[in-house]
Each structure stands twice: as structure tokens, then as C-alpha cells.
Amino acid sequence: MTKLLASSRYLIIIAVIGSFLAGTALLVFGGIATVETIIKALNPLKFDEKVLKELSLAFIQLVDIFLIATAMYVIALGLYELFIDEKIILPEWLAIHHLDDLKDKLLGVIVVVMAVFFLRELVSWDGQTNLLIPGGSIALIVAALTYFLSNKPKHTKE
């Protein structure tokens, strides 16, 4: 029974592969969408304020896709390192020694994605919509996450 439970950790490979494939799909989609956006921007070539605002909004949305893809990639690497092979060669800033390290990285990406979401709302703002609600909500979530991260015990590298 002990051997079965010990080897069951390899089931995490399902999450690793799923996260990796999701991140890869988002990266490919984001790359294709980036090329399409650039082609649309150049045809017909116009430089009025409306076109520039739409182009800025499109690129902000693309950054959001790339950030989520990066988060999926980091999750795949982190789960692999934690459960399958801790000797995987990664840069030190990406090394994950505890599940809390992976959660910290994920929460950092979530905060950035929320900031990009608010920036997208701000850029597309029509002057009428109340931005206080999404901005305040994001601020409260970021404050709660900051409090959560600052009050948990720190692990030392083993």
C-alpha cells in the first residue's frame, strides 16, 4: 500500500501536461492574434485617436493572454518540480521548493492579470461608466492577497 501511495504522486503528470498544453495553446493563440492585430493596424494605415485607442486595447488584451499563458507554464513547471523531479534545471527565480512557492508565483500573476484587466477597462473607458467598482474590487483583492502573503510563515531552502 505504501508503494502504491508513493507512486500515486505521478498522477500529477496529468495536471502538468494539462497546464503545459493550456499555456502552449494560449501562447500560440496570442502569437497568431498579435500578427493579425498588426496586419489589421497596417491595413488601412490610419493614425486617428479611435484607431490608436482600439490598437492599444487589443495589445493590452494580448498581454493578458500572454500573462495567463505564462502562469500556466509556471504551474506546469512547479508541479513537475514538486511531485515528479526536483532536480529539473530552472533559473533560481523560478525554482519551486514548496507548494507555497508555487502559490506565491501564481498569486503574483493573478495580481498582474487583474491590473491588466483594470488597465483594459481604463483604456476603453467611455467617461460614463463608474470605474470605482471594478477598481475598488481589484484593490480589495490585492490588499487581501498582500495580507495573506505577508502573514504566512516563510520556508527556508532545504
Chimera marker file (.cmm) of the C-alpha trace (Angstrom):
<marker_set name="trace">
<marker id="1" x="0.000" y="0.000" z="0.000" r="1" g="1" b="0" radius="0.5"/>
<marker id="2" x="2.839" y="2.379" z="0.841" r="1" g="1" b="0" radius="0.5"/>
<marker id="3" x="4.419" y="1.831" z="-2.571" r="1" g="1" b="0" radius="0.5"/>
<marker id="4" x="1.099" y="2.496" z="-4.291" r="1" g="1" b="0" radius="0.5"/>
<marker id="5" x="0.577" y="5.744" z="-2.395" r="1" g="1" b="0" radius="0.5"/>
<marker id="6" x="4.162" y="6.840" z="-3.003" r="1" g="1" b="0" radius="0.5"/>
<marker id="7" x="3.903" y="6.264" z="-6.734" r="1" g="1" b="0" radius="0.5"/>
<marker id="8" x="0.484" y="7.927" z="-6.943" r="1" g="1" b="0" radius="0.5"/>
<marker id="9" x="2.313" y="11.250" z="-6.956" r="1" g="1" b="0" radius="0.5"/>
<marker id="10" x="2.951" y="10.574" z="-10.636" r="1" g="1" b="0" radius="0.5"/>
<marker id="11" x="-0.749" y="11.203" z="-11.269" r="1" g="1" b="0" radius="0.5"/>
<marker id="12" x="0.183" y="14.889" z="-11.040" r="1" g="1" b="0" radius="0.5"/>
<marker id="13" x="1.642" y="14.448" z="-14.537" r="1" g="1" b="0" radius="0.5"/>
<marker id="14" x="-1.954" y="14.864" z="-15.759" r="1" g="1" b="0" radius="0.5"/>
<marker id="15" x="-2.046" y="18.366" z="-14.262" r="1" g="1" b="0" radius="0.5"/>
<marker id="16" x="1.472" y="19.075" z="-15.551" r="1" g="1" b="0" radius="0.5"/>
<marker id="17" x="0.583" y="18.081" z="-19.108" r="1" g="1" b="0" radius="0.5"/>
<marker id="18" x="-2.776" y="19.863" z="-18.957" r="1" g="1" b="0" radius="0.5"/>
<marker id="19" x="-1.226" y="23.091" z="-17.657" r="1" g="1" b="0" radius="0.5"/>
<marker id="20" x="1.588" y="22.903" z="-20.186" r="1" g="1" b="0" radius="0.5"/>
<marker id="21" x="-0.797" y="22.293" z="-23.104" r="1" g="1" b="0" radius="0.5"/>
<marker id="22" x="-3.106" y="25.100" z="-21.929" r="1" g="1" b="0" radius="0.5"/>
<marker id="23" x="-0.168" y="27.507" z="-21.681" r="1" g="1" b="0" radius="0.5"/>
<marker id="24" x="1.153" y="26.429" z="-25.071" r="1" g="1" b="0" radius="0.5"/>
<marker id="25" x="-2.275" y="26.852" z="-26.684" r="1" g="1" b="0" radius="0.5"/>
<marker id="26" x="-2.586" y="30.345" z="-25.206" r="1" g="1" b="0" radius="0.5"/>
<marker id="27" x="0.915" y="31.286" z="-26.395" r="1" g="1" b="0" radius="0.5"/>
<marker id="28" x="0.185" y="30.077" z="-29.933" r="1" g="1" b="0" radius="0.5"/>
<marker id="29" x="-3.200" y="31.819" z="-29.936" r="1" g="1" b="0" radius="0.5"/>
<marker id="30" x="-1.626" y="35.008" z="-28.575" r="1" g="1" b="0" radius="0.5"/>
<marker id="31" x="1.124" y="34.904" z="-31.200" r="1" g="1" b="0" radius="0.5"/>
<marker id="32" x="-1.363" y="34.462" z="-34.047" r="1" g="1" b="0" radius="0.5"/>
<marker id="33" x="-3.630" y="37.161" z="-32.613" r="1" g="1" b="0" radius="0.5"/>
<marker id="34" x="-0.633" y="39.517" z="-32.332" r="1" g="1" b="0" radius="0.5"/>
<marker id="35" x="0.246" y="39.055" z="-36.019" r="1" g="1" b="0" radius="0.5"/>
<marker id="36" x="-3.418" y="39.516" z="-37.015" r="1" g="1" b="0" radius="0.5"/>
<marker id="37" x="-3.673" y="42.680" z="-34.909" r="1" g="1" b="0" radius="0.5"/>
<marker id="38" x="-0.555" y="44.140" z="-36.506" r="1" g="1" b="0" radius="0.5"/>
<marker id="39" x="-1.823" y="43.317" z="-40.009" r="1" g="1" b="0" radius="0.5"/>
<marker id="40" x="-5.214" y="44.928" z="-39.224" r="1" g="1" b="0" radius="0.5"/>
<marker id="41" x="-3.430" y="48.012" z="-37.867" r="1" g="1" b="0" radius="0.5"/>
<marker id="42" x="-1.451" y="48.417" z="-41.065" r="1" g="1" b="0" radius="0.5"/>
<marker id="43" x="-4.416" y="47.938" z="-43.401" r="1" g="1" b="0" radius="0.5"/>
<marker id="44" x="-5.600" y="50.631" z="-43.998" r="1" g="1" b="0" radius="0.5"/>
<marker id="45" x="-2.941" y="52.686" z="-42.296" r="1" g="1" b="0" radius="0.5"/>
<marker id="46" x="-4.753" y="55.315" z="-40.190" r="1" g="1" b="0" radius="0.5"/>
<marker id="47" x="-3.496" y="57.233" z="-37.194" r="1" g="1" b="0" radius="0.5"/>
<marker id="48" x="-6.584" y="58.758" z="-35.669" r="1" g="1" b="0" radius="0.5"/>
<marker id="49" x="-7.302" y="58.655" z="-31.949" r="1" g="1" b="0" radius="0.5"/>
<marker id="50" x="-10.013" y="55.986" z="-32.219" r="1" g="1" b="0" radius="0.5"/>
<marker id="51" x="-7.758" y="53.559" z="-34.133" r="1" g="1" b="0" radius="0.5"/>
<marker id="52" x="-4.865" y="54.094" z="-31.703" r="1" g="1" b="0" radius="0.5"/>
<marker id="53" x="-7.161" y="53.526" z="-28.717" r="1" g="1" b="0" radius="0.5"/>
<marker id="54" x="-8.517" y="50.296" z="-30.262" r="1" g="1" b="0" radius="0.5"/>
<marker id="55" x="-4.971" y="49.147" z="-31.076" r="1" g="1" b="0" radius="0.5"/>
<marker id="56" x="-3.825" y="49.878" z="-27.521" r="1" g="1" b="0" radius="0.5"/>
<marker id="57" x="-6.778" y="47.950" z="-26.133" r="1" g="1" b="0" radius="0.5"/>
<marker id="58" x="-6.077" y="44.976" z="-28.434" r="1" g="1" b="0" radius="0.5"/>
<marker id="59" x="-2.436" y="44.814" z="-27.319" r="1" g="1" b="0" radius="0.5"/>
<marker id="60" x="-3.406" y="45.102" z="-23.651" r="1" g="1" b="0" radius="0.5"/>
<marker id="61" x="-5.733" y="42.127" z="-24.132" r="1" g="1" b="0" radius="0.5"/>
<marker id="62" x="-2.900" y="40.221" z="-25.818" r="1" g="1" b="0" radius="0.5"/>
<marker id="63" x="-0.607" y="40.927" z="-22.870" r="1" g="1" b="0" radius="0.5"/>
<marker id="64" x="-3.330" y="39.473" z="-20.641" r="1" g="1" b="0" radius="0.5"/>
<marker id="65" x="-3.353" y="36.280" z="-22.734" r="1" g="1" b="0" radius="0.5"/>
<marker id="66" x="0.447" y="36.014" z="-22.554" r="1" g="1" b="0" radius="0.5"/>
<marker id="67" x="0.407" y="36.526" z="-18.776" r="1" g="1" b="0" radius="0.5"/>
<marker id="68" x="-2.132" y="33.753" z="-18.283" r="1" g="1" b="0" radius="0.5"/>
<marker id="69" x="-0.101" y="31.504" z="-20.607" r="1" g="1" b="0" radius="0.5"/>
<marker id="70" x="2.990" y="32.248" z="-18.534" r="1" g="1" b="0" radius="0.5"/>
<marker id="71" x="1.099" y="31.374" z="-15.352" r="1" g="1" b="0" radius="0.5"/>
<marker id="72" x="0.055" y="28.036" z="-16.857" r="1" g="1" b="0" radius="0.5"/>
<marker id="73" x="3.661" y="27.328" z="-17.815" r="1" g="1" b="0" radius="0.5"/>
<marker id="74" x="4.930" y="28.202" z="-14.320" r="1" g="1" b="0" radius="0.5"/>
<marker id="75" x="2.246" y="25.972" z="-12.780" r="1" g="1" b="0" radius="0.5"/>
<marker id="76" x="3.288" y="23.076" z="-15.032" r="1" g="1" b="0" radius="0.5"/>
<marker id="77" x="6.961" y="23.521" z="-14.130" r="1" g="1" b="0" radius="0.5"/>
<marker id="78" x="6.203" y="23.946" z="-10.447" r="1" g="1" b="0" radius="0.5"/>
<marker id="79" x="4.013" y="20.867" z="-10.181" r="1" g="1" b="0" radius="0.5"/>
<marker id="80" x="6.590" y="18.847" z="-12.103" r="1" g="1" b="0" radius="0.5"/>
<marker id="81" x="9.369" y="20.032" z="-9.809" r="1" g="1" b="0" radius="0.5"/>
<marker id="82" x="7.352" y="19.409" z="-6.636" r="1" g="1" b="0" radius="0.5"/>
<marker id="83" x="5.951" y="15.988" z="-7.465" r="1" g="1" b="0" radius="0.5"/>
<marker id="84" x="7.975" y="14.371" z="-10.261" r="1" g="1" b="0" radius="0.5"/>
<marker id="85" x="11.599" y="15.553" z="-10.406" r="1" g="1" b="0" radius="0.5"/>
<marker id="86" x="13.045" y="18.142" z="-8.033" r="1" g="1" b="0" radius="0.5"/>
<marker id="87" x="16.326" y="18.182" z="-9.959" r="1" g="1" b="0" radius="0.5"/>
<marker id="88" x="14.852" y="19.878" z="-13.041" r="1" g="1" b="0" radius="0.5"/>
<marker id="89" x="17.182" y="22.706" z="-14.054" r="1" g="1" b="0" radius="0.5"/>
<marker id="90" x="15.445" y="26.053" z="-13.695" r="1" g="1" b="0" radius="0.5"/>
<marker id="91" x="16.639" y="29.588" z="-13.037" r="1" g="1" b="0" radius="0.5"/>
<marker id="92" x="16.740" y="30.293" z="-9.290" r="1" g="1" b="0" radius="0.5"/>
<marker id="93" x="13.878" y="32.808" z="-9.509" r="1" g="1" b="0" radius="0.5"/>
<marker id="94" x="11.682" y="30.035" z="-10.938" r="1" g="1" b="0" radius="0.5"/>
<marker id="95" x="12.765" y="27.270" z="-8.562" r="1" g="1" b="0" radius="0.5"/>
<marker id="96" x="9.877" y="25.957" z="-6.512" r="1" g="1" b="0" radius="0.5"/>
<marker id="97" x="10.700" y="24.078" z="-3.305" r="1" g="1" b="0" radius="0.5"/>
<marker id="98" x="7.308" y="24.154" z="-1.583" r="1" g="1" b="0" radius="0.5"/>
<marker id="99" x="3.700" y="24.321" z="-2.658" r="1" g="1" b="0" radius="0.5"/>
<marker id="100" x="3.634" y="27.784" z="-1.081" r="1" g="1" b="0" radius="0.5"/>
<marker id="101" x="6.310" y="28.920" z="-3.583" r="1" g="1" b="0" radius="0.5"/>
<marker id="102" x="4.019" y="27.887" z="-6.422" r="1" g="1" b="0" radius="0.5"/>
<marker id="103" x="1.040" y="29.634" z="-4.820" r="1" g="1" b="0" radius="0.5"/>
<marker id="104" x="3.124" y="32.804" z="-4.368" r="1" g="1" b="0" radius="0.5"/>
<marker id="105" x="4.088" y="32.843" z="-8.037" r="1" g="1" b="0" radius="0.5"/>
<marker id="106" x="0.516" y="32.178" z="-9.103" r="1" g="1" b="0" radius="0.5"/>
<marker id="107" x="-0.857" y="34.911" z="-6.840" r="1" g="1" b="0" radius="0.5"/>
<marker id="108" x="1.702" y="37.343" z="-8.270" r="1" g="1" b="0" radius="0.5"/>
<marker id="109" x="0.489" y="36.593" z="-11.789" r="1" g="1" b="0" radius="0.5"/>
<marker id="110" x="-3.136" y="36.928" z="-10.669" r="1" g="1" b="0" radius="0.5"/>
<marker id="111" x="-2.423" y="40.409" z="-9.318" r="1" g="1" b="0" radius="0.5"/>
<marker id="112" x="-0.795" y="41.425" z="-12.612" r="1" g="1" b="0" radius="0.5"/>
<marker id="113" x="-3.700" y="39.975" z="-14.632" r="1" g="1" b="0" radius="0.5"/>
<marker id="114" x="-6.145" y="41.972" z="-12.504" r="1" g="1" b="0" radius="0.5"/>
<marker id="115" x="-4.078" y="45.102" z="-13.079" r="1" g="1" b="0" radius="0.5"/>
<marker id="116" x="-4.120" y="44.454" z="-16.834" r="1" g="1" b="0" radius="0.5"/>
<marker id="117" x="-7.901" y="43.926" z="-16.644" r="1" g="1" b="0" radius="0.5"/>
<marker id="118" x="-8.310" y="47.290" z="-14.935" r="1" g="1" b="0" radius="0.5"/>
<marker id="119" x="-5.986" y="48.952" z="-17.438" r="1" g="1" b="0" radius="0.5"/>
<marker id="120" x="-8.121" y="47.499" z="-20.232" r="1" g="1" b="0" radius="0.5"/>
<marker id="121" x="-11.226" y="48.960" z="-18.561" r="1" g="1" b="0" radius="0.5"/>
<marker id="122" x="-9.470" y="52.298" z="-18.166" r="1" g="1" b="0" radius="0.5"/>
<marker id="123" x="-8.311" y="52.467" z="-21.787" r="1" g="1" b="0" radius="0.5"/>
<marker id="124" x="-11.774" y="51.562" z="-23.091" r="1" g="1" b="0" radius="0.5"/>
<marker id="125" x="-13.493" y="53.895" z="-20.611" r="1" g="1" b="0" radius="0.5"/>
<marker id="126" x="-16.335" y="55.873" z="-22.170" r="1" g="1" b="0" radius="0.5"/>
<marker id="127" x="-16.347" y="58.553" z="-19.458" r="1" g="1" b="0" radius="0.5"/>
<marker id="128" x="-19.745" y="57.408" z="-18.223" r="1" g="1" b="0" radius="0.5"/>
<marker id="129" x="-19.104" y="54.040" z="-16.590" r="1" g="1" b="0" radius="0.5"/>
<marker id="130" x="-18.211" y="54.031" z="-12.905" r="1" g="1" b="0" radius="0.5"/>
<marker id="131" x="-14.677" y="52.632" z="-12.658" r="1" g="1" b="0" radius="0.5"/>
<marker id="132" x="-14.748" y="52.772" z="-8.871" r="1" g="1" b="0" radius="0.5"/>
<marker id="133" x="-16.480" y="49.390" z="-8.588" r="1" g="1" b="0" radius="0.5"/>
<marker id="134" x="-14.002" y="47.290" z="-10.614" r="1" g="1" b="0" radius="0.5"/>
<marker id="135" x="-11.045" y="49.355" z="-9.360" r="1" g="1" b="0" radius="0.5"/>
<marker id="136" x="-12.145" y="49.119" z="-5.736" r="1" g="1" b="0" radius="0.5"/>
<marker id="137" x="-12.838" y="45.408" z="-6.060" r="1" g="1" b="0" radius="0.5"/>
<marker id="138" x="-9.406" y="44.772" z="-7.509" r="1" g="1" b="0" radius="0.5"/>
<marker id="139" x="-7.794" y="46.927" z="-4.817" r="1" g="1" b="0" radius="0.5"/>
<marker id="140" x="-9.557" y="44.946" z="-2.074" r="1" g="1" b="0" radius="0.5"/>
<marker id="141" x="-8.495" y="41.623" z="-3.585" r="1" g="1" b="0" radius="0.5"/>
<marker id="142" x="-4.891" y="42.797" z="-3.951" r="1" g="1" b="0" radius="0.5"/>
<marker id="143" x="-4.909" y="44.056" z="-0.349" r="1" g="1" b="0" radius="0.5"/>
<marker id="144" x="-6.292" y="40.720" z="0.879" r="1" g="1" b="0" radius="0.5"/>
<marker id="145" x="-3.705" y="38.760" z="-1.123" r="1" g="1" b="0" radius="0.5"/>
<marker id="146" x="-0.916" y="41.018" z="0.157" r="1" g="1" b="0" radius="0.5"/>
<marker id="147" x="-2.082" y="40.473" z="3.724" r="1" g="1" b="0" radius="0.5"/>
<marker id="148" x="-2.308" y="36.714" z="3.127" r="1" g="1" b="0" radius="0.5"/>
<marker id="149" x="1.188" y="36.532" z="1.649" r="1" g="1" b="0" radius="0.5"/>
<marker id="150" x="2.800" y="38.738" z="4.294" r="1" g="1" b="0" radius="0.5"/>
<marker id="151" x="1.357" y="36.780" z="7.236" r="1" g="1" b="0" radius="0.5"/>
<marker id="152" x="2.289" y="33.250" z="6.322" r="1" g="1" b="0" radius="0.5"/>
<marker id="153" x="5.419" y="31.530" z="7.570" r="1" g="1" b="0" radius="0.5"/>
<marker id="154" x="8.435" y="31.634" z="5.288" r="1" g="1" b="0" radius="0.5"/>
<marker id="155" x="10.098" y="28.388" z="4.245" r="1" g="1" b="0" radius="0.5"/>
<marker id="156" x="13.836" y="28.102" z="4.068" r="1" g="1" b="0" radius="0.5"/>
<marker id="157" x="15.505" y="26.281" z="1.212" r="1" g="1" b="0" radius="0.5"/>
<marker id="158" x="16.293" y="22.710" z="2.192" r="1" g="1" b="0" radius="0.5"/>
<link id1="1" id2="2" r="1" g="1" b="0" radius="0.2"/>
<link id1="2" id2="3" r="1" g="1" b="0" radius="0.2"/>
<link id1="3" id2="4" r="1" g="1" b="0" radius="0.2"/>
<link id1="4" id2="5" r="1" g="1" b="0" radius="0.2"/>
<link id1="5" id2="6" r="1" g="1" b="0" radius="0.2"/>
<link id1="6" id2="7" r="1" g="1" b="0" radius="0.2"/>
<link id1="7" id2="8" r="1" g="1" b="0" radius="0.2"/>
<link id1="8" id2="9" r="1" g="1" b="0" radius="0.2"/>
<link id1="9" id2="10" r="1" g="1" b="0" radius="0.2"/>
<link id1="10" id2="11" r="1" g="1" b="0" radius="0.2"/>
<link id1="11" id2="12" r="1" g="1" b="0" radius="0.2"/>
<link id1="12" id2="13" r="1" g="1" b="0" radius="0.2"/>
<link id1="13" id2="14" r="1" g="1" b="0" radius="0.2"/>
<link id1="14" id2="15" r="1" g="1" b="0" radius="0.2"/>
<link id1="15" id2="16" r="1" g="1" b="0" radius="0.2"/>
<link id1="16" id2="17" r="1" g="1" b="0" radius="0.2"/>
<link id1="17" id2="18" r="1" g="1" b="0" radius="0.2"/>
<link id1="18" id2="19" r="1" g="1" b="0" radius="0.2"/>
<link id1="19" id2="20" r="1" g="1" b="0" radius="0.2"/>
<link id1="20" id2="21" r="1" g="1" b="0" radius="0.2"/>
<link id1="21" id2="22" r="1" g="1" b="0" radius="0.2"/>
<link id1="22" id2="23" r="1" g="1" b="0" radius="0.2"/>
<link id1="23" id2="24" r="1" g="1" b="0" radius="0.2"/>
<link id1="24" id2="25" r="1" g="1" b="0" radius="0.2"/>
<link id1="25" id2="26" r="1" g="1" b="0" radius="0.2"/>
<link id1="26" id2="27" r="1" g="1" b="0" radius="0.2"/>
<link id1="27" id2="28" r="1" g="1" b="0" radius="0.2"/>
<link id1="28" id2="29" r="1" g="1" b="0" radius="0.2"/>
<link id1="29" id2="30" r="1" g="1" b="0" radius="0.2"/>
<link id1="30" id2="31" r="1" g="1" b="0" radius="0.2"/>
<link id1="31" id2="32" r="1" g="1" b="0" radius="0.2"/>
<link id1="32" id2="33" r="1" g="1" b="0" radius="0.2"/>
<link id1="33" id2="34" r="1" g="1" b="0" radius="0.2"/>
<link id1="34" id2="35" r="1" g="1" b="0" radius="0.2"/>
<link id1="35" id2="36" r="1" g="1" b="0" radius="0.2"/>
<link id1="36" id2="37" r="1" g="1" b="0" radius="0.2"/>
<link id1="37" id2="38" r="1" g="1" b="0" radius="0.2"/>
<link id1="38" id2="39" r="1" g="1" b="0" radius="0.2"/>
<link id1="39" id2="40" r="1" g="1" b="0" radius="0.2"/>
<link id1="40" id2="41" r="1" g="1" b="0" radius="0.2"/>
<link id1="41" id2="42" r="1" g="1" b="0" radius="0.2"/>
<link id1="42" id2="43" r="1" g="1" b="0" radius="0.2"/>
<link id1="43" id2="44" r="1" g="1" b="0" radius="0.2"/>
<link id1="44" id2="45" r="1" g="1" b="0" radius="0.2"/>
<link id1="45" id2="46" r="1" g="1" b="0" radius="0.2"/>
<link id1="46" id2="47" r="1" g="1" b="0" radius="0.2"/>
<link id1="47" id2="48" r="1" g="1" b="0" radius="0.2"/>
<link id1="48" id2="49" r="1" g="1" b="0" radius="0.2"/>
<link id1="49" id2="50" r="1" g="1" b="0" radius="0.2"/>
<link id1="50" id2="51" r="1" g="1" b="0" radius="0.2"/>
<link id1="51" id2="52" r="1" g="1" b="0" radius="0.2"/>
<link id1="52" id2="53" r="1" g="1" b="0" radius="0.2"/>
<link id1="53" id2="54" r="1" g="1" b="0" radius="0.2"/>
<link id1="54" id2="55" r="1" g="1" b="0" radius="0.2"/>
<link id1="55" id2="56" r="1" g="1" b="0" radius="0.2"/>
<link id1="56" id2="57" r="1" g="1" b="0" radius="0.2"/>
<link id1="57" id2="58" r="1" g="1" b="0" radius="0.2"/>
<link id1="58" id2="59" r="1" g="1" b="0" radius="0.2"/>
<link id1="59" id2="60" r="1" g="1" b="0" radius="0.2"/>
<link id1="60" id2="61" r="1" g="1" b="0" radius="0.2"/>
<link id1="61" id2="62" r="1" g="1" b="0" radius="0.2"/>
<link id1="62" id2="63" r="1" g="1" b="0" radius="0.2"/>
<link id1="63" id2="64" r="1" g="1" b="0" radius="0.2"/>
<link id1="64" id2="65" r="1" g="1" b="0" radius="0.2"/>
<link id1="65" id2="66" r="1" g="1" b="0" radius="0.2"/>
<link id1="66" id2="67" r="1" g="1" b="0" radius="0.2"/>
<link id1="67" id2="68" r="1" g="1" b="0" radius="0.2"/>
<link id1="68" id2="69" r="1" g="1" b="0" radius="0.2"/>
<link id1="69" id2="70" r="1" g="1" b="0" radius="0.2"/>
<link id1="70" id2="71" r="1" g="1" b="0" radius="0.2"/>
<link id1="71" id2="72" r="1" g="1" b="0" radius="0.2"/>
<link id1="72" id2="73" r="1" g="1" b="0" radius="0.2"/>
<link id1="73" id2="74" r="1" g="1" b="0" radius="0.2"/>
<link id1="74" id2="75" r="1" g="1" b="0" radius="0.2"/>
<link id1="75" id2="76" r="1" g="1" b="0" radius="0.2"/>
<link id1="76" id2="77" r="1" g="1" b="0" radius="0.2"/>
<link id1="77" id2="78" r="1" g="1" b="0" radius="0.2"/>
<link id1="78" id2="79" r="1" g="1" b="0" radius="0.2"/>
<link id1="79" id2="80" r="1" g="1" b="0" radius="0.2"/>
<link id1="80" id2="81" r="1" g="1" b="0" radius="0.2"/>
<link id1="81" id2="82" r="1" g="1" b="0" radius="0.2"/>
<link id1="82" id2="83" r="1" g="1" b="0" radius="0.2"/>
<link id1="83" id2="84" r="1" g="1" b="0" radius="0.2"/>
<link id1="84" id2="85" r="1" g="1" b="0" radius="0.2"/>
<link id1="85" id2="86" r="1" g="1" b="0" radius="0.2"/>
<link id1="86" id2="87" r="1" g="1" b="0" radius="0.2"/>
<link id1="87" id2="88" r="1" g="1" b="0" radius="0.2"/>
<link id1="88" id2="89" r="1" g="1" b="0" radius="0.2"/>
<link id1="89" id2="90" r="1" g="1" b="0" radius="0.2"/>
<link id1="90" id2="91" r="1" g="1" b="0" radius="0.2"/>
<link id1="91" id2="92" r="1" g="1" b="0" radius="0.2"/>
<link id1="92" id2="93" r="1" g="1" b="0" radius="0.2"/>
<link id1="93" id2="94" r="1" g="1" b="0" radius="0.2"/>
<link id1="94" id2="95" r="1" g="1" b="0" radius="0.2"/>
<link id1="95" id2="96" r="1" g="1" b="0" radius="0.2"/>
<link id1="96" id2="97" r="1" g="1" b="0" radius="0.2"/>
<link id1="97" id2="98" r="1" g="1" b="0" radius="0.2"/>
<link id1="98" id2="99" r="1" g="1" b="0" radius="0.2"/>
<link id1="99" id2="100" r="1" g="1" b="0" radius="0.2"/>
<link id1="100" id2="101" r="1" g="1" b="0" radius="0.2"/>
<link id1="101" id2="102" r="1" g="1" b="0" radius="0.2"/>
<link id1="102" id2="103" r="1" g="1" b="0" radius="0.2"/>
<link id1="103" id2="104" r="1" g="1" b="0" radius="0.2"/>
<link id1="104" id2="105" r="1" g="1" b="0" radius="0.2"/>
<link id1="105" id2="106" r="1" g="1" b="0" radius="0.2"/>
<link id1="106" id2="107" r="1" g="1" b="0" radius="0.2"/>
<link id1="107" id2="108" r="1" g="1" b="0" radius="0.2"/>
<link id1="108" id2="109" r="1" g="1" b="0" radius="0.2"/>
<link id1="109" id2="110" r="1" g="1" b="0" radius="0.2"/>
<link id1="110" id2="111" r="1" g="1" b="0" radius="0.2"/>
<link id1="111" id2="112" r="1" g="1" b="0" radius="0.2"/>
<link id1="112" id2="113" r="1" g="1" b="0" radius="0.2"/>
<link id1="113" id2="114" r="1" g="1" b="0" radius="0.2"/>
<link id1="114" id2="115" r="1" g="1" b="0" radius="0.2"/>
<link id1="115" id2="116" r="1" g="1" b="0" radius="0.2"/>
<link id1="116" id2="117" r="1" g="1" b="0" radius="0.2"/>
<link id1="117" id2="118" r="1" g="1" b="0" radius="0.2"/>
<link id1="118" id2="119" r="1" g="1" b="0" radius="0.2"/>
<link id1="119" id2="120" r="1" g="1" b="0" radius="0.2"/>
<link id1="120" id2="121" r="1" g="1" b="0" radius="0.2"/>
<link id1="121" id2="122" r="1" g="1" b="0" radius="0.2"/>
<link id1="122" id2="123" r="1" g="1" b="0" radius="0.2"/>
<link id1="123" id2="124" r="1" g="1" b="0" radius="0.2"/>
<link id1="124" id2="125" r="1" g="1" b="0" radius="0.2"/>
<link id1="125" id2="126" r="1" g="1" b="0" radius="0.2"/>
<link id1="126" id2="127" r="1" g="1" b="0" radius="0.2"/>
<link id1="127" id2="128" r="1" g="1" b="0" radius="0.2"/>
<link id1="128" id2="129" r="1" g="1" b="0" radius="0.2"/>
<link id1="129" id2="130" r="1" g="1" b="0" radius="0.2"/>
<link id1="130" id2="131" r="1" g="1" b="0" radius="0.2"/>
<link id1="131" id2="132" r="1" g="1" b="0" radius="0.2"/>
<link id1="132" id2="133" r="1" g="1" b="0" radius="0.2"/>
<link id1="133" id2="134" r="1" g="1" b="0" radius="0.2"/>
<link id1="134" id2="135" r="1" g="1" b="0" radius="0.2"/>
<link id1="135" id2="136" r="1" g="1" b="0" radius="0.2"/>
<link id1="136" id2="137" r="1" g="1" b="0" radius="0.2"/>
<link id1="137" id2="138" r="1" g="1" b="0" radius="0.2"/>
<link id1="138" id2="139" r="1" g="1" b="0" radius="0.2"/>
<link id1="139" id2="140" r="1" g="1" b="0" radius="0.2"/>
<link id1="140" id2="141" r="1" g="1" b="0" radius="0.2"/>
<link id1="141" id2="142" r="1" g="1" b="0" radius="0.2"/>
<link id1="142" id2="143" r="1" g="1" b="0" radius="0.2"/>
<link id1="143" id2="144" r="1" g="1" b="0" radius="0.2"/>
<link id1="144" id2="145" r="1" g="1" b="0" radius="0.2"/>
<link id1="145" id2="146" r="1" g="1" b="0" radius="0.2"/>
<link id1="146" id2="147" r="1" g="1" b="0" radius="0.2"/>
<link id1="147" id2="148" r="1" g="1" b="0" radius="0.2"/>
<link id1="148" id2="149" r="1" g="1" b="0" radius="0.2"/>
<link id1="149" id2="150" r="1" g="1" b="0" radius="0.2"/>
<link id1="150" id2="151" r="1" g="1" b="0" radius="0.2"/>
<link id1="151" id2="152" r="1" g="1" b="0" radius="0.2"/>
<link id1="152" id2="153" r="1" g="1" b="0" radius="0.2"/>
<link id1="153" id2="154" r="1" g="1" b="0" radius="0.2"/>
<link id1="154" id2="155" r="1" g="1" b="0" radius="0.2"/>
<link id1="155" id2="156" r="1" g="1" b="0" radius="0.2"/>
<link id1="156" id2="157" r="1" g="1" b="0" radius="0.2"/>
<link id1="157" id2="158" r="1" g="1" b="0" radius="0.2"/>
</marker_set>
